[in-house]
Amino acid sequence: MIRTFAPGDLPEVLDVWRAGGRDPLPAAELDAVAANAPDLLLVADEPGAGVVGVVVGTTDARRGWIHRLAVLPAHRRRGLAGALVAELERRFAARGLTRVNLLVLPGDEDAQRFWARRGYASCPDVLRTRDLA
């Protein structure tokens, strides 16, 4: 079942990210998403297993952004990642957003294929970033 994140899900969400080899989203960032757009923080919850997948969505004035999609390794290839993305896209569309962006590491071939199958095109934009603190 895909549902909105609840505060009690946090330990399991952190476990999902760690199991996928990713650093957890910093607590302050997760709190900001949960406070500003709680409906865009979704989990896949399976009976008897608990939270097995997570995706974080944010928005700017024009676009939705997908961050931190992860599913526990033992629960992959069952359609959960696609279901999380589809529900997040539905929620973006309900807000009137018409474009969704995300970042994928260039060497992550599995992720590249996953997003391409869902119609996400590569773009030649160059990301630049700067820490302010």
C-alpha positions as CSV (number, residue, x, y, z in Angstrom):
1,M,0.0,0.0,0.0
2,I,1.3,3.4,-0.9
3,R,0.5,6.0,1.7
4,T,1.7,9.3,3.2
5,F,4.6,9.2,5.6
6,A,3.7,9.3,9.3
7,P,6.2,10.5,12.0
8,G,6.4,7.0,13.4
9,D,7.8,5.7,10.0
10,L,11.1,7.5,10.4
11,P,13.2,4.6,11.8
12,E,12.0,2.3,9.0
13,V,12.5,5.0,6.3
14,L,16.1,5.5,7.5
15,D,16.6,1.7,7.3
16,V,15.3,1.7,3.7
17,W,17.8,4.4,2.7
18,R,20.7,2.7,4.4
19,A,19.8,-0.7,2.9
20,G,20.0,0.9,-0.5
21,G,23.5,2.2,0.2
22,R,22.4,5.8,0.4
23,D,23.0,8.3,3.2
24,P,19.7,9.1,4.9
25,L,18.2,12.5,4.2
26,P,19.2,14.8,7.0
27,A,16.6,15.1,9.7
28,A,16.1,18.8,9.2
29,E,15.5,18.4,5.5
30,L,13.0,15.5,6.1
31,D,11.2,17.6,8.7
32,A,11.0,20.5,6.3
33,V,9.4,18.3,3.6
34,A,7.0,16.8,6.2
35,A,6.0,20.3,7.4
36,N,5.7,22.0,4.0
37,A,4.3,19.3,1.8
38,P,3.5,16.2,3.9
39,D,1.5,14.7,1.0
40,L,4.7,14.5,-1.1
41,L,6.5,12.2,1.3
42,L,5.3,8.7,0.5
43,V,6.0,5.2,1.8
44,A,5.3,1.7,0.5
45,D,3.9,-0.2,3.5
46,E,3.5,-4.0,3.2
47,P,1.5,-6.0,5.7
48,G,3.9,-7.9,8.0
49,A,6.9,-6.2,6.6
50,G,6.3,-2.5,7.4
51,V,7.8,0.3,5.4
52,V,9.7,-1.2,2.4
53,G,10.0,1.8,0.1
54,V,10.1,5.6,0.2
55,V,10.1,8.6,-2.1
56,V,10.4,12.2,-1.3
57,G,8.8,14.9,-3.5
58,T,9.2,18.6,-3.4
59,T,8.0,21.5,-5.6
60,D,9.2,24.9,-6.7
61,A,7.0,27.4,-8.5
62,R,6.7,25.3,-11.7
63,R,8.0,21.8,-11.2
64,G,7.8,18.7,-9.1
65,W,11.1,17.2,-7.9
66,I,11.6,13.6,-7.1
67,H,14.2,12.8,-4.4
68,R,15.4,9.7,-2.6
69,L,13.4,6.9,-4.2
70,A,14.4,3.7,-2.5
71,V,13.0,0.2,-2.0
72,L,14.5,-2.5,0.3
73,P,16.5,-5.0,-1.8
74,A,14.3,-7.9,-0.9
75,H,11.2,-6.1,-2.1
76,R,12.5,-4.9,-5.5
77,R,11.2,-5.9,-8.9
78,R,7.6,-6.1,-7.6
79,G,6.5,-2.7,-8.9
80,L,6.8,-0.8,-5.6
81,A,9.1,1.9,-7.0
82,G,6.9,2.4,-9.9
83,A,3.8,2.6,-7.7
84,L,5.5,5.2,-5.4
85,V,6.5,7.3,-8.5
86,A,3.0,7.0,-10.0
87,E,1.3,8.2,-6.8
88,L,3.8,11.1,-6.4
89,E,3.2,12.1,-10.1
90,R,-0.5,12.0,-9.4
91,R,-0.1,14.3,-6.5
92,F,2.1,16.7,-8.5
93,A,-0.6,16.8,-11.2
94,A,-3.3,17.5,-8.6
95,R,-1.3,20.6,-7.7
96,G,-1.3,21.8,-11.3
97,L,2.4,21.0,-12.0
98,T,3.2,19.9,-15.5
99,R,6.8,18.9,-15.3
100,V,8.8,16.7,-13.0
101,N,12.6,16.7,-12.6
102,L,15.0,14.4,-10.8
103,L,18.7,13.7,-10.7
104,V,20.3,10.4,-11.4
105,L,24.0,9.5,-11.0
106,P,25.5,9.0,-14.4
107,G,26.9,5.6,-13.6
108,D,23.7,4.2,-12.1
109,E,22.6,2.2,-15.1
110,D,19.7,0.5,-13.2
111,A,18.3,3.9,-12.3
112,Q,18.8,5.2,-15.8
113,R,16.8,2.4,-17.2
114,F,14.1,2.6,-14.5
115,W,13.5,6.3,-15.3
116,A,13.8,5.9,-19.1
117,R,11.0,3.2,-19.0
118,R,8.8,5.7,-17.3
119,G,9.3,8.4,-19.9
120,Y,11.9,10.5,-18.2
121,A,14.3,12.0,-20.7
122,S,17.9,12.8,-20.2
123,C,18.7,16.5,-20.5
124,P,22.0,18.1,-21.1
125,D,21.7,20.6,-18.3
126,V,24.7,20.8,-16.1
127,L,24.0,20.8,-12.4
128,R,26.1,23.1,-10.2
129,T,25.8,23.3,-6.5
130,R,27.3,25.3,-3.6
131,D,27.1,24.7,0.1
132,L,26.1,27.9,2.0
133,A,27.0,26.6,5.4
